[in-house]
Amino acid sequence: MARYFNGKEVELLAPAGTFEIFKEVIEANCDAVYLGGPVLNMRMMRKGYNLSHAEMEEAVETAHGLGKKLYVTVNNLFSEADVEEARTYLRFLDRIGPDALIVQDMAVLSLIREMGVGLPVHASVMMNVHNLEMIRALGELGVTRTVLSREMDLAAAKLLHGLTGMELEYFVHGDMCSVHGANCYFSSHVFGMSSNRGKCMKPCRWDYRVKKDGRVYPAEYPLAVKDMYMYEHLPELIDSGITSFKIEGRMRDKDFMVMLVNAYGDAIDRYIDDPAGFDRALEAKLLYDNRKRDFSTGYAFGKPGLANINRRYEGTGKFYSTGKVFSTPTAERELSGKRVDELRQALVEAAASRMARRGADAGAGAVGVRVNNMEQARTALRHGADYLYLSGDVYEPDRPFTKRDILELGAAKGGTKLVLGLPRMMTELHFDQYDQLLIRGDRLPIDGILVTNLGALRRYRQAGYPLIGDTSLNIYNHVAAAQYAEWGLERIAVSQEMTLEHYASFVSGTDVPMEMVVHGTPALMYMEHDLYANADGAEPIAEEDNRFVPNRVLVLKTDQGENPVYRDQHGRCHLLMAKELNYLPLVPEIRALGVSVFRIEGATYRPEELGIILDAYRQALSGGGQHAAEAAGMLEPLYAGYTLGSLQFN
């Protein structure tokens, strides 16, 4: 079946978590169903969910017999072992013939081309598609539909559709996330459970308190957003050029999903039949009475602010089925000598495997540092940083690097490579600004661009500057690394959420030059949602100073620790680790694995602190294990302690 309004296709896309649910939902008033198989999808946590191979084959036949479509989610990041499993799985999917695959990892696009798989591909919301260049790049790679970023408003969607003609899909109902898609690493660093691999433990649903300026504010569940609800705005969705109206809910029960699908399907039919007389709210009370959380229209009509935050029902972080919580506040693990020894041995074995495959290739290693202001940048130059990254997302109260700053640093850099970082999320305005700097203006005295998203890679690969891939590209396997290298990246940053097993197999198997974040407090969450609004005009409930950062910095506090939150010049918030990442004891082993640049996330350090850290890593890289041990003695933790982050998990 298919629906059309003024010649434009309108598809209602429903989820199914099990075969039993699928059999009911496919008979309901939808046009298509999406579901997951037994492997490689973003809903791998709940026992008894997802379909077997035999059930998937029958589901395809059933859907097609009803004139409906069926899409399969192959939408998590792949480890090296997953890449091999994916080859077998893709052959199976190609044989049974679903109507499209929904994917996140760039490796899938490479494998599909390599294997000659003939299935259409849809870009998952986990690709975080948010600008024109990303859509164009994905179109060139064979993607036929993109699921838009959750933070995309309908006015921008209409513009992008008009400029590209790409089929667009948009979430219209269900569970949302406060963090940009594939930009949440909290679960990985605390539990070793990657939210980008379908194993999120939902730290966004914890009951935090907000601290700022020495005061505590009663902001319950400040990261827990309401459910998306666009039932009363179907005309605006159709007008914006959205093709597919996507309902979230692969973990929801059968009766709830059938009710929801029928309500939305009936509303679409009524609007197509009689648009001028359309009653937007006809079954709104039914949906409201059966809600799992409170409702919001998300970012569809602009930034929702605190009105998007849920404080009732499942906003408290409970499993849908059992009422138990996903997780409780948990501290980041301390760096322990025992675990360092275990990691060292595992990395030595991985290095031996790499050497057997390609010979010794570990050079002296270089130190890079990302900075937030000119004082930090000058310190990095004085202490001999090999690479100096100027952040494209500058934390307040500092201001963005100016052209004058870049020219000054270019004149003073000496042997240091100066790299201009781009914003992680780039709107069309950002592209206009950087086009003037990088394409139309005089050549800058920089030695590279730190690329943060696929759209920026497409736009600037012909600008004449070397390109380095940042951690936000989430490169998790050698196939994706090779794909990015083919597009023009000279070096890639290793995904910051790799566990030991995945890291060892990845760096052993890739031929692309690598860098790694080895020290500092990387962002665990990157969001449009402004957490600082919780302290604007609110009545404090107590007075308490921040423990590790200045009081002007907002902190999310639980009984397990404090996570600082910095706001950048774009108004976006970066929730950082509570403890400092510290791989100093492992420098020789990491270097032996072929990592060429050791990056320090230096944005939050005072210049004198940054100088000490830089000296320590330079000393560690100047020799063997003894130098690393001596260098480690130079450092005292400046935050809540040291941690090994995701790497300490198997």
Secondary structure by P-SEA (a helix, b strand, c coil): cccccccbbbbbbbbbccaaaaaaaaacccccccccccccccccccccccccaaaaaaaaaaaaaacbbbbbbccccccaaaaaaaaaaaaaaaaacccbbbbccaaaaaaaaaacccbbbbbccccccccaaaaaaaaaaccccccccccccaaaaaaaaaacccbbbbbcccccccccccccccccccccccccccccccccccbbbbbccccccccccccccccccccccaaaaaaaccccbbbbbccccaaaaaaaaaaaaaaaaaaaacccccccccaaaaaaaaccccccccccccccccccccccccccccccccccccccccccccccaaaaaaaaaaaaaaaaaaaaccccccccbbbbbbbccaaaaaaaaaacccbbbcccccccccccccaaaaaaaaaccccbbbbbbccccccaaaaaaaaaaccccccccccccccccaaaaaacccccbbbbbccccccccaaaaaaaaaacccbbbccccccaaaaaaaaaccccccccccccccccccccccccccccccccccccccccccccccccccccbbbbbbbccccbbbbbbcbbbbcccaaaaaaaacccbbbbccccccaaaaaaaaaaaaaaacccaaaaaaaaaacccccccccccccccc
